[in-house]
């Protein structure tokens, strides 16, 4: 498969992208990577993949129109090349708003899709079990019909990536009871029941998202993004507090040695970098948004997600899911 990579947009520049591509190619040597960025910076990749010179860097504050106007930017060239050359996927750690909006304008949405959504998989307390959450930030406002479509697209994504035949689907709400929630949640709840959505289990509170019961969590983009950022913040805070407590004195350091394997297992289970990036579902193509502050490990996993989404033919499965729904 052929994957386009915007190498210049992330917070950490091109260095982690270079290392990520090297590691990715060791696992997937047959995949063709086309890298867009400053050719001088990316020179060491020229022996293993095609490098397209695109020295201009899209700022993190850029919107869709600004991206499209920056003809020599790595992001603009990568998106246009995907459309013109029929690449299978595109990955970028650049401006979220600019990348997602420009990709939508250039690549277009799947016919019938009202709004595209950012979907990613959260770790849960059950090792190896992920919960698919959408939308996590592609939209600030949504209506009930759009959330119902998110449920169908999330189902296709979950089935493709995790091979869950009948995923348990919940709505993010402020209470598990059917009468709880905002007007949007209540209306979406009624529509999913009316549509006899397979696997719909009702509402779920934010505190229960990581307990492993849900396979899919549906939310409007604003609430989903708040959930995502809140959980990342809590994870970072807890990690820092645990490390600080074990570094207090000699006895706490010795105590850490006895529980190290348990904490390593916990860290591996809850590591958001193992997912790497979020897919913009509803677009005609595999569009992956990597974390803005991606290191090499995280960006490599974003490339892996792109590979898997192409391998599992997720775009066509989303089309089928929407058609059948």
N, C-alpha and C positions, 0 to 999 in steps of 0.2 A: 504494500500500500504506500501511498505518497502523502506525507504530512508536511504542511507549511508551518514554519516557526518564526514568530516575531521575537528576535533575540534582544531587542533594545529597550523595551518598555518597562521592565521591572525595576523595583527600587534598588536592586543590587547590580544593575548593569548586565553585561553580557557574560561575565565570567562563570556564574553558576549555570547558565544555559549551555555554555560550551562543555562543561563537565557533565551535565545531565545528558547531553546528546551522545557523548562518548560512552557513557555507561549504558544508555538505552540501546545503542547499536551493538553492544556486546550480547545483549539478550535477543534483540530483533535485528539481526544483520541484513535481512532481506528487505526491510522497510527503507524506503527512499525518503530522506529528510532534505527539505529545501529550506535553507536558513536565510532570513532577510535581516540585514543589519550592516554595520560598518565593516567593510571587507578586511581592513587592516586588523581590526580586533578579532575577527573570526577566521583569520588566516590558517590557524592550526586545524580547522575543521575541513579545509579544502580537499584533503585526501580521502575523507570518508563520506562527504555529502556535498551537494551543490550549494554554493554561497552566492547570494544575490546582493549586490551592493545597494544599501539603502541607509545612508548615514544620518538621516534626520530622525530625531527621537520625539515621539508624541508625548507631550506633558500629561501628568496624571489628571490634570483638571480638564483635559480636552473632551469636547462633545463630538457627536457624529459628524457634523458639518466640518469641524476643524480637522478631523482625521481625514476626511475625503479630500479636503483642500491641500493637505500636506502630501503631495504626490510622491515625494522622495522619502517619505517616512517608511520605516520597516513595517509598521502596522498596515498602512494603506496599501503598500505594494504586496504584502502577504495576502490580504483579503481579496484584492483584485486578481492576483495570480491564481488564487483558489478557484474563483469563478471562471476565469479564462481558460485555465488548464485542467480543470476538473479534478483538483486534488481531493483526496478523501477526507482530510481533516485539517484543522488549523489550531494552533496553540499560542497563547500570548499571556504574559504577566503584566501587560500594560494597563492603561486607563480602563477601568471597568465600563463606565458609561460610554466612552468613545468606542471601545472595541465592540461591545454588544450592539450598540445602536448602528454603527457602520456595517457590521456583519449582517444585521437585519436588513438594512437598506440595499446592500449589494447582493447578498445571497438569497434574500426573500424568505418569507415564511412558507411553511407547508400549506397548501390550499385548505381553507377552512379553519386554520388556527387563528384565534382571536388575538392572543398575546403569547409571545415566547416566554419561557421561564428559565431561571438558573436552577439547576438541580445538582445536588451533591449528596454524598453519603456520610452520615455522622457515625462515629464509633459508638458502641453501647457497652454496658457492663459485661455483656457476654462476648468473650473473645472470638473474633472472627465474624460476629453478627453486626451488620450495619443497618441503619435506618435511612432510607432515601427521603430527603426533604426538598420540597419546592413550593414556592419560589423563595430563593434566599437573597434576592436583591435586584432582579432585572426590572421590577416595576415598583413604583411607590403606591399605586392604587390599582385595585382589581375589582371586578364584579363577580357575582356568583357563577355565571356561565363560564367565565375564564377559569375559576377555581375547579370547576367540574372537569374542564379540559385538562388542567394540571394533573388531576387524579388519573385520567386515562394515560397521559404521557408518562407520569411517574410509574404507572403500572408496567408499561412497556419497557421503560428503563430498568426497573427492578428485575423484571423477568429476564432481560438480556444480560445484565451485569452479574446478578446473583443467583440466577436460575431458580427463582421462587415462583412456583406455578400459580398460586393463589395468594398474593401478598395481602397482609392485613393492613388496611388503610384507615387512617384517622385524620380528623381535622384539628388543627391547633386552636385551642380555645382557653378561656379562663375558668373552665369547669368541665367535668366529664359528662354531666347530665345533658340530655338532648335540648333542654330549654335554655341552657347557658350559652353565652357568647354574644358577640356584636351582631347587629342586623345582618351583616355580610355572612358571618358564620352560620347563623340560623337559616338564612335563605339557601346557602350552599348545602347545608345538612338536609334540608327538605328535597332539594334537587337530586342529590345523590341517592336518597331513598326512593324518590320517584323514578329514577333511572335504573333502579335495582342494581346499583353498582356492586359488582362481585367483590366480596372481601371488605366492604365498608363496615367499620366497627363503631363509628360514632366519634365523639370528641375526646381530645387528650390535652391535659395540662402540660405546660412546659417542663415542670419538675419530673414528669414521667417519660419524657421523650427518649432518654438514654437507658431505660430499664430493659429494653430488648423485646417488648411486646409488639411494637409497631414495625412493619416493614416499610411503610410509606407514611409520611406526614405532609399534609397539604396545608398551605398557608398563603395569604397574600404576600407580596414581595416585601412590604415594609416590615410586617411582623416577623417574617422569616429571617430577614437580615438582622433585626434586633436579637432574635434568638441565637443566630449564628455568632454574632459579635459578643453577646453576653456569655455564651458557653466558652468561646475562645479566651475571654478575659478571666473567667473563673478558673479555667484549666491552668492558665499562666500564673495566676495568683497562688493557687494551691501548690503548684510545683515549686514556686519560689519559697513558700512558707515551709514546706516539708524539707527542702534542702537546707534552709537556714537553721531549722531546729536540729538537724543531724550534725551540723557543723559547730554547735555550741561549745563542746569540749571533747576531751579524749574519750570519755565514756559514751557519749552520744555517737561519736564516730565509730567506736567499736560495735555499738548496738546496730548501726547501719549495716555493718558487714553481715549480721545475722539475718537481716530482712531484705538485703539487696536484691535477691532473685525475685522476691514478691513485688518490689517496686519496679524492677525492670519489666516484669510481666504486665503490671498496671500501665506503665508508660507506653509499652508496645500496643496494648489494647486501645488506649485513648489517644494515640498519636494521629492528629488530624493531617499531618504531612504525608501519611501513608496513602491518603486519597489523592492529594496533589492538586486537584482542580475541579471546577464545576462545569457542567455541560449546559450550553444554551439550547434547550429542547424546543422544538417547534420550528426550527430553521432547516432549510434544505441543505443539510450538510452537518458534519460533526464539528462543532465550534466549542473549544475548551478554554475556559478562563482560569489560568493558574493564579495562585496567590501572588499579590503584588510584591511581597517580600520573600518570594520563593528562594530557597537555597537549592543546591544541585539535586539533593535527594527528593525534595518536593517537586521540582520541575520534571525530574525523570518520571515521577509517578503521574504527573499530568500528561506526559507523553504516553505513558502506559494506558491511562484511561482513554485517550484518543484512539490508540491501537485497538483496545477492547471494544469500543463503541462501533468502530468500523467492522471489526471481525464479527461482532454479533448482529450487524446490520440493523442497528437500533433505529435509524431514521425511518427505514421502511416499516419496521415494527410499530413505530409510533403512528405512521400513516394508517396502518391496518387497525390499530387500536382505536383511533378516532373514527375511522369509517364504520367499524363494528359497533362502536358505542353510540 
